[in-house]
Amino acid sequence: MNKIRIGTRGSALALWQAQLIENELQKHYPNLKLERIIIKTKGDRDQKSSLTRIGGQGLFTKTIEEALLKNQIDLAVHSLKDLPSTMAEGLMLAVVPKRGPVEDVLVTPKGKKMNELPSGARIATGSIRRRCQLLQMRPDLQIEDLRGNIDTRLKKLHHLNLDGIIMALAAIRRLQISDIKFQVFDTCEMIPAIGQGAIGVQIRAEDQELFEKLQALNHRPSYLAALAERSLLRTLDTGCQFPVGGLAQVEDGQLTLSGFVGSSDGRQLVKDKVSGLAEQAEQLGVELAKKLLDRGAEQILKKFRSEHEIKK
């Protein structure tokens, strides 16, 4: 294999991620030829509809996965949080490079912190997970929907006269956005999305030669953290557009996985965590999911599905 076709979305952040993978491949395999193929997904084509309404499962990944299955590309580079927890048949998550920042941030015009916002402040986010946790912190907030790429969202902050928007710290760092003011949430008060801050490299399951070549890019702690978080989501049987979050941290061969399930209005929220051997990442994801379900998450998710007409 002397040439690899890389599939990616065309947003600034997606291109940054693709460039990272290309740079790493060139570093390890200087003679390898690389071709970047930009693919427009359903989520890119529809920038206005609520993510909950148009469905979160594979919204930003399905078209790219189809190109992979049709042998139009050799590998796909995704924001891991966009990749459904149940992998499309015939595909596999080959590697996860070292994870970036996992935190969410509150961006405001004048750098106000959450506790400094006025009563009834207008905060925008396209994430039901963020909405749930924001309303648990501040039930008085007016949460508005927010779609579009990073640049579009920052423009809307000012053009729509919003009090603040929620973004991922990883996006701000990777795109080197320096002219904004923000508060970084602690992961205890705002549990991140599954896979937030991580990049997932996906290939065809049968492509053993490419799998072995890509292992030079894998960061084992980040990969195991991804397995644990995705196992949690898969066991809860939800897509990314449910009020669910999870964060796995690996240290000295041990993995700690925190997670939550909540209602969209923030009035109900179940949190818990588990710890164990990092190499048992997927079992830990199952264990935490069962703990959350036993503590009331099953009823919360059932009600959410019924309210949003989402089939299990």
Phi and psi in degrees as GROMACS dihedral restraints (atoms count N, CA, C in turn):
[ dihedral_restraints ]
;  ai    aj    ak    al  type     phi  dphi    fc
    3     4     5     6     1  -114.1    20    10
    4     5     6     7     1     2.0    20    10
    6     7     8     9     1  -142.7    20    10
    7     8     9    10     1   137.1    20    10
    9    10    11    12     1  -126.1    20    10
   10    11    12    13     1   128.0    20    10
   12    13    14    15     1   -95.4    20    10
   13    14    15    16     1   121.6    20    10
   15    16    17    18     1  -107.2    20    10
   16    17    18    19     1   122.8    20    10
   18    19    20    21     1   -97.0    20    10
   19    20    21    22     1   137.4    20    10
   21    22    23    24     1  -154.9    20    10
   22    23    24    25     1   158.9    20    10
   24    25    26    27     1   -71.8    20    10
   25    26    27    28     1   170.4    20    10
   27    28    29    30     1  -102.5    20    10
   28    29    30    31     1     6.0    20    10
   30    31    32    33     1   -69.5    20    10
   31    32    33    34     1   161.1    20    10
   33    34    35    36     1   -57.6    20    10
   34    35    36    37     1   -41.2    20    10
   36    37    38    39     1   -68.8    20    10
   37    38    39    40     1   -42.5    20    10
   39    40    41    42     1   -62.5    20    10
   40    41    42    43     1   -40.2    20    10
   42    43    44    45     1   -68.0    20    10
   43    44    45    46     1   -34.3    20    10
   45    46    47    48     1   -62.2    20    10
   46    47    48    49     1   -43.7    20    10
   48    49    50    51     1   -64.8    20    10
   49    50    51    52     1   -43.5    20    10
   51    52    53    54     1   -61.9    20    10
   52    53    54    55     1   -40.8    20    10
   54    55    56    57     1   -63.3    20    10
   55    56    57    58     1   -38.2    20    10
   57    58    59    60     1   -59.9    20    10
   58    59    60    61     1   -47.0    20    10
   60    61    62    63     1   -65.1    20    10
   61    62    63    64     1   -41.1    20    10
   63    64    65    66     1   -62.3    20    10
   64    65    66    67     1   -43.9    20    10
   66    67    68    69     1   -61.2    20    10
   67    68    69    70     1   -42.9    20    10
   69    70    71    72     1   -65.3    20    10
   70    71    72    73     1   -42.3    20    10
   72    73    74    75     1   -62.6    20    10
   73    74    75    76     1   -42.6    20    10
   75    76    77    78     1   -66.8    20    10
   76    77    78    79     1   -33.7    20    10
   78    79    80    81     1   -65.4    20    10
   79    80    81    82     1   -41.9    20    10
   81    82    83    84     1   -85.0    20    10
   82    83    84    85     1   -29.6    20    10
   84    85    86    87     1  -133.8    20    10
   85    86    87    88     1    78.7    20    10
   87    88    89    90     1   -57.8    20    10
   88    89    90    91     1   -27.2    20    10
   90    91    92    93     1   -91.7    20    10
   91    92    93    94     1     0.0    20    10
   93    94    95    96     1   -74.8    20    10
   94    95    96    97     1   132.8    20    10
   96    97    98    99     1   -91.5    20    10
   97    98    99   100     1   135.6    20    10
   99   100   101   102     1  -122.8    20    10
  100   101   102   103     1   139.4    20    10
  102   103   104   105     1  -128.0    20    10
  103   104   105   106     1   126.1    20    10
  105   106   107   108     1   -96.2    20    10
  106   107   108   109     1   128.6    20    10
  108   109   110   111     1  -120.0    20    10
  109   110   111   112     1   116.9    20    10
  111   112   113   114     1   -89.1    20    10
  112   113   114   115     1   129.5    20    10
  114   115   116   117     1  -123.8    20    10
  115   116   117   118     1   131.2    20    10
  117   118   119   120     1   -90.3    20    10
  118   119   120   121     1   126.0    20    10
  120   121   122   123     1   -99.0    20    10
  121   122   123   124     1   172.0    20    10
  123   124   125   126     1   -58.1    20    10
  124   125   126   127     1   -40.4    20    10
  126   127   128   129     1   -65.8    20    10
  127   128   129   130     1   -29.4    20    10
  129   130   131   132     1   -75.5    20    10
  130   131   132   133     1   -35.4    20    10
  132   133   134   135     1   -73.5    20    10
  133   134   135   136     1   -34.8    20    10
  135   136   137   138     1  -108.7    20    10
  136   137   138   139     1    99.0    20    10
  138   139   140   141     1   -98.8    20    10
  139   140   141   142     1     2.6    20    10
  141   142   143   144     1  -110.2    20    10
  142   143   144   145     1   -37.6    20    10
  144   145   146   147     1   -67.1    20    10
  145   146   147   148     1   149.9    20    10
  147   148   149   150     1   -62.7    20    10
  148   149   150   151     1   138.4    20    10
  150   151   152   153     1   -61.2    20    10
  151   152   153   154     1   -34.9    20    10
  153   154   155   156     1   -66.0    20    10
  154   155   156   157     1   -36.8    20    10
  156   157   158   159     1   -72.6    20    10
  157   158   159   160     1   -42.5    20    10
  159   160   161   162     1   -88.1    20    10
  160   161   162   163     1    -5.0    20    10
  162   163   164   165     1    92.8    20    10
  163   164   165   166     1   131.8    20    10
  165   166   167   168     1   -89.8    20    10
  166   167   168   169     1   -25.9    20    10
  168   169   170   171     1   -64.3    20    10
  169   170   171   172     1   109.1    20    10
  171   172   173   174     1    72.4    20    10
  172   173   174   175     1    14.2    20    10
  174   175   176   177     1   -56.9    20    10
  175   176   177   178     1   -39.4    20    10
  177   178   179   180     1  -105.7    20    10
  178   179   180   181     1     8.2    20    10
  180   181   182   183     1  -130.6    20    10
  181   182   183   184     1   -26.0    20    10
  183   184   185   186     1   -58.2    20    10
  184   185   186   187     1   -45.0    20    10
  186   187   188   189     1   -62.1    20    10
  187   188   189   190     1   -37.6    20    10
  189   190   191   192     1   -70.1    20    10
  190   191   192   193     1   -40.7    20    10
  192   193   194   195     1   -62.1    20    10
  193   194   195   196     1   -38.7    20    10
  195   196   197   198     1   -63.3    20    10
  196   197   198   199     1   -39.0    20    10
  198   199   200   201     1   -64.0    20    10
  199   200   201   202     1   -35.8    20    10
  201   202   203   204     1   -67.1    20    10
  202   203   204   205     1   -45.6    20    10
  204   205   206   207     1   -66.1    20    10
  205   206   207   208     1   -29.7    20    10
  207   208   209   210     1   -86.9    20    10
  208   209   210   211     1     5.0    20    10
  210   211   212   213     1    64.4    20    10
  211   212   213   214     1    29.3    20    10
  213   214   215   216     1   -87.7    20    10
  214   215   216   217     1   -19.7    20    10
  216   217   218   219     1  -138.2    20    10
  217   218   219   220     1   165.3    20    10
  219   220   221   222     1  -103.1    20    10
  220   221   222   223     1   -30.3    20    10
  222   223   224   225     1  -147.5    20    10
  223   224   225   226     1   155.3    20    10
  225   226   227   228     1  -120.1    20    10
  226   227   228   229     1   139.0    20    10
  228   229   230   231     1  -109.0    20    10
  229   230   231   232     1   121.1    20    10
  231   232   233   234     1  -124.7    20    10
  232   233   234   235     1   154.0    20    10
  234   235   236   237     1   -69.7    20    10
  235   236   237   238     1   121.7    20    10
  237   238   239   240     1   -60.1    20    10
  238   239   240   241     1   -30.2    20    10
  240   241   242   243     1   -66.8    20    10
  241   242   243   244     1   -18.6    20    10
  243   244   245   246     1   -86.0    20    10
  244   245   246   247     1   -16.1    20    10
  246   247   248   249     1   -84.1    20    10
  247   248   249   250     1   120.2    20    10
  249   250   251   252     1   -52.4    20    10
  250   251   252   253     1   144.7    20    10
  252   253   254   255     1   -69.0    20    10
  253   254   255   256     1   -23.4    20    10
  255   256   257   258     1   -99.0    20    10
  256   257   258   259     1   113.6    20    10
  258   259   260   261     1   -69.7    20    10
  259   260   261   262     1   140.7    20    10
  261   262   263   264     1   -58.6    20    10
  262   263   264   265     1   140.1    20    10
  264   265   266   267     1   -58.7    20    10
  265   266   267   268     1   132.6    20    10
  267   268   269   270     1    95.2    20    10
  268   269   270   271     1    -4.5    20    10
  270   271   272   273     1  -120.1    20    10
  271   272   273   274     1   160.8    20    10
  273   274   275   276     1  -146.6    20    10
  274   275   276   277     1   154.6    20    10
  276   277   278   279     1   -85.5    20    10
  277   278   279   280     1   107.8    20    10
  279   280   281   282     1   -80.1    20    10
  280   281   282   283     1   -49.4    20    10
  282   283   284   285     1  -147.5    20    10
  283   284   285   286     1   158.4    20    10
  285   286   287   288     1  -128.9    20    10
  286   287   288   289     1   111.2    20    10
  288   289   290   291     1   -65.7    20    10
  289   290   291   292     1   174.7    20    10
  291   292   293   294     1   -55.0    20    10
  292   293   294   295     1   128.3    20    10
  294   295   296   297     1   -69.5    20    10
  295   296   297   298     1   146.6    20    10
  297   298   299   300     1   -89.0    20    10
  298   299   300   301     1  -165.9    20    10
  300   301   302   303     1   -60.0    20    10
  301   302   303   304     1   142.0    20    10
  303   304   305   306     1  -102.5    20    10
  304   305   306   307     1   -12.9    20    10
  306   307   308   309     1   -74.5    20    10
  307   308   309   310     1   156.9    20    10
  309   310   311   312     1   -94.7    20    10
  310   311   312   313     1   155.7    20    10
  312   313   314   315     1  -132.8    20    10
  313   314   315   316     1   152.7    20    10
  315   316   317   318     1  -100.9    20    10
  316   317   318   319     1   116.3    20    10
  318   319   320   321     1  -100.4    20    10
  319   320   321   322     1   125.1    20    10
  321   322   323   324     1  -129.1    20    10
  322   323   324   325     1   156.2    20    10
  324   325   326   327     1   -59.1    20    10
  325   326   327   328     1   -35.5    20    10
  327   328   329   330     1  -118.1    20    10
  328   329   330   331     1    14.1    20    10
  330   331   332   333     1    79.1    20    10
  331   332   333   334     1    22.8    20    10
  333   334   335   336     1   -69.7    20    10
  334   335   336   337     1   145.3    20    10
  336   337   338   339     1   -88.4    20    10
  337   338   339   340     1   167.5    20    10
  339   340   341   342     1   -53.2    20    10
  340   341   342   343     1   -44.1    20    10
  342   343   344   345     1   -76.1    20    10
  343   344   345   346     1    -5.0    20    10
  345   346   347   348     1  -100.0    20    10
  346   347   348   349     1    -6.9    20    10
  348   349   350   351     1   -71.5    20    10
  349   350   351   352     1   143.9    20    10
  351   352   353   354     1   -68.3    20    10
  352   353   354   355     1   159.9    20    10
  354   355   356   357     1   -59.6    20    10
  355   356   357   358     1   135.6    20    10
  357   358   359   360     1    75.7    20    10
  358   359   360   361     1    17.4    20    10
  360   361   362   363     1   -57.1    20    10
  361   362   363   364     1   145.0    20    10
  363   364   365   366     1   -94.5    20    10
  364   365   366   367     1   112.9    20    10
  366   367   368   369     1  -117.3    20    10
  367   368   369   370     1   135.7    20    10
  369   370   371   372     1  -113.9    20    10
  370   371   372   373     1   138.0    20    10
  372   373   374   375     1  -159.2    20    10
  373   374   375   376     1   147.6    20    10
  375   376   377   378     1   -93.9    20    10
  376   377   378   379     1     3.2    20    10
  378   379   380   381     1  -103.6    20    10
  379   380   381   382     1   123.9    20    10
  381   382   383   384     1   -68.1    20    10
  382   383   384   385     1   -29.4    20    10
  384   385   386   387     1   -63.3    20    10
  385   386   387   388     1   -46.6    20    10
  387   388   389   390     1   -67.3    20    10
  388   389   390   391     1   -41.6    20    10
  390   391   392   393     1   -55.0    20    10
  391   392   393   394     1   -48.5    20    10
  393   394   395   396     1   -57.2    20    10
  394   395   396   397     1   -48.6    20    10
  396   397   398   399     1   -73.3    20    10
  397   398   399   400     1   -32.8    20    10
  399   400   401   402     1   -63.9    20    10
  400   401   402   403     1   -44.8    20    10
  402   403   404   405     1   -70.1    20    10
  403   404   405   406     1   -24.6    20    10
  405   406   407   408     1   -71.3    20    10
  406   407   408   409     1   -37.1    20    10
  408   409   410   411     1   -71.3    20    10
  409   410   411   412     1   -45.0    20    10
  411   412   413   414     1  -138.5    20    10
  412   413   414   415     1    88.9    20    10
  414   415   416   417     1   -62.6    20    10
  415   416   417   418     1   -16.1    20    10
  417   418   419   420     1   -80.7    20    10
  418   419   420   421     1   -12.5    20    10
  420   421   422   423     1   -65.3    20    10
  421   422   423   424     1   146.8    20    10
  423   424   425   426     1   -99.2    20    10
  424   425   426   427     1   109.0    20    10
  426   427   428   429     1   -94.6    20    10
  427   428   429   430     1   125.1    20    10
  429   430   431   432     1  -115.0    20    10
  430   431   432   433     1   154.9    20    10
  432   433   434   435     1   -76.8    20    10
  433   434   435   436     1   146.2    20    10
  435   436   437   438     1  -141.1    20    10
  436   437   438   439     1   122.2    20    10
  438   439   440   441     1  -127.0    20    10
  439   440   441   442     1   169.9    20    10
  441   442   443   444     1   112.1    20    10
  442   443   444   445     1   168.9    20    10
  444   445   446   447     1   -73.7    20    10
  445   446   447   448     1   178.7    20    10
  447   448   449   450     1   -58.7    20    10
  448   449   450   451     1   -46.3    20    10
  450   451   452   453     1   -62.0    20    10
  451   452   453   454     1   -43.3    20    10
  453   454   455   456     1   -62.0    20    10
  454   455   456   457     1   -43.1    20    10
  456   457   458   459     1   -64.2    20    10
  457   458   459   460     1   -41.4    20    10
  459   460   461   462     1   -66.0    20    10
  460   461   462   463     1   -35.6    20    10
  462   463   464   465     1   -66.9    20    10
  463   464   465   466     1   -38.4    20    10
  465   466   467   468     1   -65.0    20    10
  466   467   468   469     1   -30.5    20    10
  468   469   470   471     1   -53.0    20    10
  469   470   471   472     1   -42.2    20    10
  471   472   473   474     1   -89.9    20    10
  472   473   474   475     1   -44.8    20    10
  474   475   476   477     1   -65.6    20    10
  475   476   477   478     1   -31.9    20    10
  477   478   479   480     1   -96.1    20    10
  478   479   480   481     1     5.9    20    10
  480   481   482   483     1    55.3    20    10
  481   482   483   484     1    42.6    20    10
  483   484   485   486     1   -79.4    20    10
  484   485   486   487     1   155.2    20    10
  486   487   488   489     1   -80.9    20    10
  487   488   489   490     1   -22.9    20    10
  489   490   491   492     1  -178.4    20    10
  490   491   492   493     1   162.1    20    10
  492   493   494   495     1  -132.1    20    10
  493   494   495   496     1   156.2    20    10
  495   496   497   498     1  -106.3    20    10
  496   497   498   499     1   133.2    20    10
  498   499   500   501     1  -136.4    20    10
  499   500   501   502     1   170.0    20    10
  501   502   503   504     1   -90.2    20    10
  502   503   504   505     1   134.4    20    10
  504   505   506   507     1   -59.9    20    10
  505   506   507   508     1   -35.0    20    10
  507   508   509   510     1   -57.7    20    10
  508   509   510   511     1   -40.7    20    10
  510   511   512   513     1   -64.3    20    10
  511   512   513   514     1   -42.1    20    10
  513   514   515   516     1   -64.5    20    10
  514   515   516   517     1   -43.9    20    10
  516   517   518   519     1   -68.1    20    10
  517   518   519   520     1   -44.8    20    10
  519   520   521   522     1   -68.5    20    10
  520   521   522   523     1   -35.1    20    10
  522   523   524   525     1   -91.2    20    10
  523   524   525   526     1     2.5    20    10
  525   526   527   528     1    53.2    20    10
  526   527   528   529     1    47.7    20    10
  528   529   530   531     1   -81.8    20    10
  529   530   531   532     1   115.7    20    10
  531   532   533   534     1  -114.9    20    10
  532   533   534   535     1   -12.0    20    10
  534   535   536   537     1   -97.0    20    10
  535   536   537   538     1    32.3    20    10
  537   538   539   540     1  -130.0    20    10
  538   539   540   541     1   159.6    20    10
  540   541   542   543     1  -115.6    20    10
  541   542   543   544     1   134.0    20    10
  543   544   545   546     1  -151.5    20    10
  544   545   546   547     1   158.6    20    10
  546   547   548   549     1  -109.2    20    10
  547   548   549   550     1   130.8    20    10
  549   550   551   552     1   -89.2    20    10
  550   551   552   553     1   125.4    20    10
  552   553   554   555     1   -78.6    20    10
  553   554   555   556     1   140.1    20    10
  555   556   557   558     1   -68.0    20    10
  556   557   558   559     1   143.0    20    10
  558   559   560   561     1   -68.6    20    10
  559   560   561   562     1   -10.9    20    10
  561   562   563   564     1   -76.8    20    10
  562   563   564   565     1   -33.5    20    10
  564   565   566   567     1   -92.7    20    10
  565   566   567   568     1   -26.3    20    10
  567   568   569   570     1  -133.3    20    10
  568   569   570   571     1    90.1    20    10
  570   571   572   573     1   -68.0    20    10
  571   572   573   574     1   129.5    20    10
  573   574   575   576     1   -67.3    20    10
  574   575   576   577     1   169.6    20    10
  576   577   578   579     1   -69.5    20    10
  577   578   579   580     1   154.5    20    10
  579   580   581   582     1   -57.5    20    10
  580   581   582   583     1   122.7    20    10
  582   583   584   585     1    81.1    20    10
  583   584   585   586     1     4.9    20    10
  585   586   587   588     1   -60.1    20    10
  586   587   588   589     1   135.7    20    10
  588   589   590   591     1    84.0    20    10
  589   590   591   592     1    -4.0    20    10
  591   592   593   594     1  -108.7    20    10
  592   593   594   595     1   152.1    20    10
  594   595   596   597     1  -109.3    20    10
  595   596   597   598     1   134.1    20    10
  597   598   599   600     1  -111.2    20    10
  598   599   600   601     1   128.8    20    10
  600   601   602   603     1  -104.4    20    10
  601   602   603   604     1   118.5    20    10
  603   604   605   606     1  -112.0    20    10
  604   605   606   607     1   138.6    20    10
  606   607   608   609     1  -137.6    20    10
  607   608   609   610     1   174.6    20    10
  609   610   611   612     1   -71.3    20    10
  610   611   612   613     1   137.2    20    10
  612   613   614   615     1   -59.8    20    10
  613   614   615   616     1   -27.9    20    10
  615   616   617   618     1   -81.7    20    10
  616   617   618   619     1   -10.3    20    10
  618   619   620   621     1   -85.5    20    10
  619   620   621   622     1    72.9    20    10
  621   622   623   624     1   -65.0    20    10
  622   623   624   625     1   -38.3    20    10
  624   625   626   627     1   -61.0    20    10
  625   626   627   628     1   -45.5    20    10
  627   628   629   630     1   -68.7    20    10
  628   629   630   631     1   -39.4    20    10
  630   631   632   633     1   -55.3    20    10
  631   632   633   634     1   -47.6    20    10
  633   634   635   636     1   -65.7    20    10
  634   635   636   637     1   -38.4    20    10
  636   637   638   639     1   -63.8    20    10
  637   638   639   640     1   -38.8    20    10
  639   640   641   642     1   -73.7    20    10
  640   641   642   643     1   -16.6    20    10
  642   643   644   645     1   -60.5    20    10
  643   644   645   646     1   -21.7    20    10
  645   646   647   648     1   -63.4    20    10
  646   647   648   649     1   -20.5    20    10
  648   649   650   651     1   -95.8    20    10
  649   650   651   652     1    -9.5    20    10
  651   652   653   654     1   -77.0    20    10
  652   653   654   655     1   138.3    20    10
  654   655   656   657     1  -111.4    20    10
  655   656   657   658     1   104.7    20    10
  657   658   659   660     1   -54.8    20    10
  658   659   660   661     1   -46.0    20    10
  660   661   662   663     1   -60.1    20    10
  661   662   663   664     1   -39.8    20    10
  663   664   665   666     1   -67.7    20    10
  664   665   666   667     1   -38.0    20    10
  666   667   668   669     1   -65.2    20    10
  667   668   669   670     1   -44.6    20    10
  669   670   671   672     1   -66.7    20    10
  670   671   672   673     1   -38.5    20    10
  672   673   674   675     1   -60.9    20    10
  673   674   675   676     1   -41.8    20    10
  675   676   677   678     1   -63.1    20    10
  676   677   678   679     1   -42.8    20    10
  678   679   680   681     1   -60.2    20    10
  679   680   681   682     1   -42.9    20    10
  681   682   683   684     1   -64.6    20    10
  682   683   684   685     1   -47.4    20    10
  684   685   686   687     1   -65.0    20    10
  685   686   687   688     1   -42.3    20    10
  687   688   689   690     1   -69.7    20    10
  688   689   690   691     1   -31.8    20    10
  690   691   692   693     1   -67.0    20    10
  691   692   693   694     1   -39.3    20    10
  693   694   695   696     1   -58.7    20    10
  694   695   696   697     1   -50.0    20    10
  696   697   698   699     1   -64.1    20    10
  697   698   699   700     1   -42.5    20    10
  699   700   701   702     1   -64.1    20    10
  700   701   702   703     1   -40.4    20    10
  702   703   704   705     1   -69.8    20    10
  703   704   705   706     1   -34.3    20    10
  705   706   707   708     1   -70.9    20    10
  706   707   708   709     1   -16.6    20    10
  708   709   710   711     1    61.0    20    10
  709   710   711   712     1    50.5    20    10
  711   712   713   714     1  -126.7    20    10
  712   713   714   715     1   160.9    20    10
  714   715   716   717     1   -91.4    20    10
  715   716   717   718     1  -174.7    20    10
  717   718   719   720     1   -76.4    20    10
  718   719   720   721     1   -13.4    20    10
  720   721   722   723     1   -99.0    20    10
  721   722   723   724     1    49.5    20    10
  723   724   725   726     1  -123.2    20    10
  724   725   726   727     1   157.4    20    10
  726   727   728   729     1   -75.2    20    10
  727   728   729   730     1    73.5    20    10
  729   730   731   732     1  -135.3    20    10
  730   731   732   733     1   140.6    20    10
  732   733   734   735     1  -144.2    20    10
  733   734   735   736     1   161.6    20    10
  735   736   737   738     1  -163.2    20    10
  736   737   738   739     1   147.6    20    10
  738   739   740   741     1  -144.3    20    10
  739   740   741   742     1   122.4    20    10
  741   742   743   744     1  -106.8    20    10
  742   743   744   745     1   137.6    20    10
  744   745   746   747     1  -128.4    20    10
  745   746   747   748     1   132.2    20    10
  747   748   749   750     1  -112.7    20    10
  748   749   750   751     1   129.0    20    10
  750   751   752   753     1  -150.7    20    10
  751   752   753   754     1   128.3    20    10
  753   754   755   756     1    52.5    20    10
  754   755   756   757     1    42.8    20    10
  756   757   758   759     1    77.6    20    10
  757   758   759   760     1     0.3    20    10
  759   760   761   762     1  -107.8    20    10
  760   761   762   763     1   145.9    20    10
  762   763   764   765     1  -122.8    20    10
  763   764   765   766     1   129.6    20    10
  765   766   767   768     1  -113.9    20    10
  766   767   768   769     1   126.2    20    10
  768   769   770   771     1  -119.9    20    10
  769   770   771   772     1   119.2    20    10
  771   772   773   774     1  -106.8    20    10
  772   773   774   775     1   149.7    20    10
  774   775   776   777     1  -159.0    20    10
  775   776   777   778     1   164.8    20    10
  777   778   779   780     1  -148.4    20    10
  778   779   780   781     1   155.9    20    10
  780   781   782   783     1  -131.9    20    10
  781   782   783   784     1   133.9    20    10
  783   784   785   786     1  -140.6    20    10
  784   785   786   787     1   173.1    20    10
  786   787   788   789     1   -90.8    20    10
  787   788   789   790     1   156.3    20    10
  789   790   791   792     1   -64.7    20    10
  790   791   792   793     1   -23.0    20    10
  792   793   794   795     1   -90.6    20    10
  793   794   795   796     1     0.7    20    10
  795   796   797   798     1    76.5    20    10
  796   797   798   799     1     2.5    20    10
  798   799   800   801     1   -77.8    20    10
  799   800   801   802     1   -25.7    20    10
  801   802   803   804     1  -120.0    20    10
  802   803   804   805     1   132.1    20    10
  804   805   806   807     1  -154.3    20    10
  805   806   807   808     1   122.1    20    10
  807   808   809   810     1  -111.3    20    10
  808   809   810   811     1   123.3    20    10
  810   811   812   813     1  -120.6    20    10
  811   812   813   814     1   150.4    20    10
  813   814   815   816     1  -165.6    20    10
  814   815   816   817     1   174.2    20    10
  816   817   818   819     1  -152.5    20    10
  817   818   819   820     1   159.4    20    10
  819   820   821   822     1  -136.6    20    10
  820   821   822   823     1   159.0    20    10
  822   823   824   825     1  -137.6    20    10
  823   824   825   826     1   154.4    20    10
  825   826   827   828     1   176.6    20    10
  826   827   828   829     1  -169.0    20    10
  828   829   830   831     1   -65.6    20    10
  829   830   831   832     1   133.8    20    10
  831   832   833   834     1   -59.3    20    10
  832   833   834   835     1   -33.4    20    10
  834   835   836   837     1   -70.3    20    10
  835   836   837   838     1   -10.3    20    10
  837   838   839   840     1  -102.1    20    10
  838   839   840   841     1    33.5    20    10
  840   841   842   843     1   -52.1    20    10
  841   842   843   844     1   -49.1    20    10
  843   844   845   846     1   -67.6    20    10
  844   845   846   847     1   -37.8    20    10
  846   847   848   849     1   -63.4    20    10
  847   848   849   850     1   -36.2    20    10
  849   850   851   852     1   -66.4    20    10
  850   851   852   853     1   -35.3    20    10
  852   853   854   855     1   -63.2    20    10
  853   854   855   856     1   -42.8    20    10
  855   856   857   858     1   -64.1    20    10
  856   857   858   859     1   -42.9    20    10
  858   859   860   861     1   -61.4    20    10
  859   860   861   862     1   -45.2    20    10
  861   862   863   864     1   -67.5    20    10
  862   863   864   865     1   -40.4    20    10
  864   865   866   867     1   -58.0    20    10
  865   866   867   868     1   -44.2    20    10
  867   868   869   870     1   -65.3    20    10
  868   869   870   871     1   -38.9    20    10
  870   871   872   873     1   -61.7    20    10
  871   872   873   874     1   -44.2    20    10
  873   874   875   876     1   -65.5    20    10
  874   875   876   877     1   -43.0    20    10
  876   877   878   879     1   -62.8    20    10
  877   878   879   880     1   -41.4    20    10
  879   880   881   882     1   -65.9    20    10
  880   881   882   883     1   -27.4    20    10
  882   883   884   885     1   -92.3    20    10
  883   884   885   886     1     8.8    20    10
  885   886   887   888     1   120.8    20    10
  886   887   888   889     1    -6.3    20    10
  888   889   890   891     1   -64.7    20    10
  889   890   891   892     1   -31.2    20    10
  891   892   893   894     1   -60.7    20    10
  892   893   894   895     1   -43.1    20    10
  894   895   896   897     1   -69.0    20    10
  895   896   897   898     1   -38.4    20    10
  897   898   899   900     1   -63.0    20    10
  898   899   900   901     1   -45.5    20    10
  900   901   902   903     1   -67.9    20    10
  901   902   903   904     1   -38.2    20    10
  903   904   905   906     1   -62.0    20    10
  904   905   906   907     1   -44.4    20    10
  906   907   908   909     1   -65.5    20    10
  907   908   909   910     1   -40.5    20    10
  909   910   911   912     1   -62.9    20    10
  910   911   912   913     1   -44.5    20    10
  912   913   914   915     1   -59.6    20    10
  913   914   915   916     1   -44.1    20    10
  915   916   917   918     1   -66.6    20    10
  916   917   918   919     1   -39.2    20    10
  918   919   920   921     1   -68.9    20    10
  919   920   921   922     1   -31.6    20    10
  921   922   923   924     1  -106.8    20    10
  922   923   924   925     1     7.6    20    10
  924   925   926   927     1    53.5    20    10
  925   926   927   928     1    45.7    20    10
  927   928   929   930     1  -100.1    20    10
  928   929   930   931     1   123.9    20    10
  930   931   932   933     1   -81.5    20    10
  931   932   933   934     1   139.7    20    10
